[in-house]
Amino acid sequence: MHAGLIALVAFSFAPPHGTTVMERLSRAAFPTRAFARCAAVDFGGIQHAGVLVSDTARSLDFYTNILGMGDDTAHRPSTLPFAGAFVRCGAHQLHLMELPNPDPIDGRPAHGGRDRHIAITVASIEPLRESLDAVGWAHTMSMSGRRALFCRDPDGNALEFMEATAVRAG
C-alpha cells in the first residue's frame, strides 16, 4: 500500500484533538441527534439470552447433562427457520440457535471473565465444579476471589456461574 494512502487512512481514523474514538463513532452513527437521557423505563430483567451453537444436539447435551439445566425446547416455536433448543436456568432461558457464528472461536481469552459472557446465579457452584471435573471440562474460578466459576460451552461461548444466597437450592 502506498505510504501516502496509509497516512490518509490513519488520519481519517484518528480522533480530533480533545475527543475520544467512541465520541467520534457516536457522532458518526447519530450525526443529527443530541444524546439525551432516556425517560424512565421499568425494566423487568433479562428474559433470555441467545447463544450461537454449531450442533444443537451436542450443545443441548452439554447444557442439560453436564450443567444440569432443564430442556425447555417444548416451548420453542416450531416455525423458527433454523435448528435450536431452549434450556431453562431458573426463571430464565438460554436459546441455543444453530446458526453461522460470525465471531472467531480461536484466540479467545482462557478465562471467560475476560470475554463476553453470560452470568447465571446458582445456589452453589460445587455441583457444577464436580460435574465439569467428572468429564474433564476446563473451567476457572473468579479472579476476584468471589464464589464464581467460568467455563465455555462446546462452541466457545463463555458462561459465568455466581453463587447467590438468594437462590434457593432444590
N, C-alpha and C positions, 0 to 999 in steps of 0.2 A: 504494500500500500504506500502511496506517495506520502512523504513526510508532511507536506502542507495539508493534505486531506486528514491525516491523523491529528494534526493540531486543530483543525476546524472541528472535527468530531469531538475531541477532548474539550474544546472551548464551549461547544454547544451543550455539553452536559455539566459543565462547571456552574455551580450556583452563583448568582450575582452576589457581590460583597454584602454581607450582613444578612443573608438568607440561607436557610438550610436546604438540602436537596428535597426533603419532604415538603417544605413550604412551596418550593418551586413546582414540584409534581402536583400538589393540591391546587395551585393556581392554574396549572395546565388542564387539569381534569375539570375544574369548575371555574372557568375564566370570568363568567359574568355574575357569579353568586358570591356574596359575602357569607362567611360561616357565621351562623347564629346558633345559640343554644337551642336544642330541641325542646319542644313543650314536654311537660311531664308525661311519661309513658309508664303504665303499670305492667311491669314485666312479670311473667309467671315462672320463668325459668326456661331451661333448655329441654324441649320435649324429646328430641332425638338428635343423634349425630350420624351423618352418613360416612361410611368407610369404604374406600375402593378396594376390591379384592380381585384376584385373578382366577380363583377357583372356589365357588360358593361352598361346595361340599367340604373341602379341606378347611375353609375358614369357619364354617358352622361347627365342625368337629372341634376345632381349637376353642372357640368361644363357649361352646356348651360343655364339652367333656373335660377340657383342661382348666378353663377359667370358671366353669360352673354356672354360666348364665343360662337362662331359660330360652328355649326355642319358641319364639313368638311369630314364626313365619305364617301361621294360620291367619294372622291379621294383615298380611302383605297382600295388596291388591293384585289379583291375577292378571290385570290389564297392563301392568308395567312391562315395557318393551325390552327388558333385559333380565337376566338371571339375578337372583339375590335371595336374601333371607333377612328376617328380623330376629334380633335377640333381645331379651329383657334383662336389664340390670336395675333392680329396684323398681322405682316408679317410671323409669325411662327406658328407651330403646336405643339400640345401635342398628342402623340399616346397613347391611352388608350388600354392596352393589357391585356386581361383576361387570365392570366397565374398564376400558383402557385407562391406565394410570399415566397422567402427563408428568408426574414427578419422578425423579431418579430414586431408585431403591438403594443402590450402592452409594457409599460415601456419606451416609447419614451418621450423626454422632452416635457413639456406642451407648451413651446414657440418654434415654428418651426424654429426660427432663430438659435437655438442651436442644430439643427439636419440637416441632408441632406435636401436640399430644392431646389426648382426651383424658381428663381426670375423673375418676369414679370413686365415690366413697364406699367403704366397706367397714363392717364391724371389727374385723381382724384381718390382717394381711397374712397371718400364719397359714391358714388353709391354702391360700394362693401360692405361697412360697413352697409349701410341701408338694403341691400338685405340679408346679413348674420343675422343682428339683427331681421329682419322680420320673419325669420324662426327659430330663436333661435340657430344659428350655432356659436360655440365657435370660437373666434379669439382674437388675441392680437396685440398691436401696437408695433412698433420697440422700443427696449430698449435703443437705441442710441439717441432717440429724433427726428430722421428724419421722414419724412412722409412715413411710410411703415406699411402695415398690414400683419399679418401672420395668416394662418388658415391651417387646414388639410382637405383633401378630405375624403370621406366615408371609404377609406382604410388606412387612417393614413398618406398619403403622404403629406409632408409639402410644402406649397406654400407661397411665399412672393410676395406682390404687392407693388411696389415702385412708388411714384409719380415722374414723369419726365416731365419737361417743354417742352421737345422736342416732346412729344406725343401729337398729335392733337386730340382734342375731336371731337366726331361725328361719 
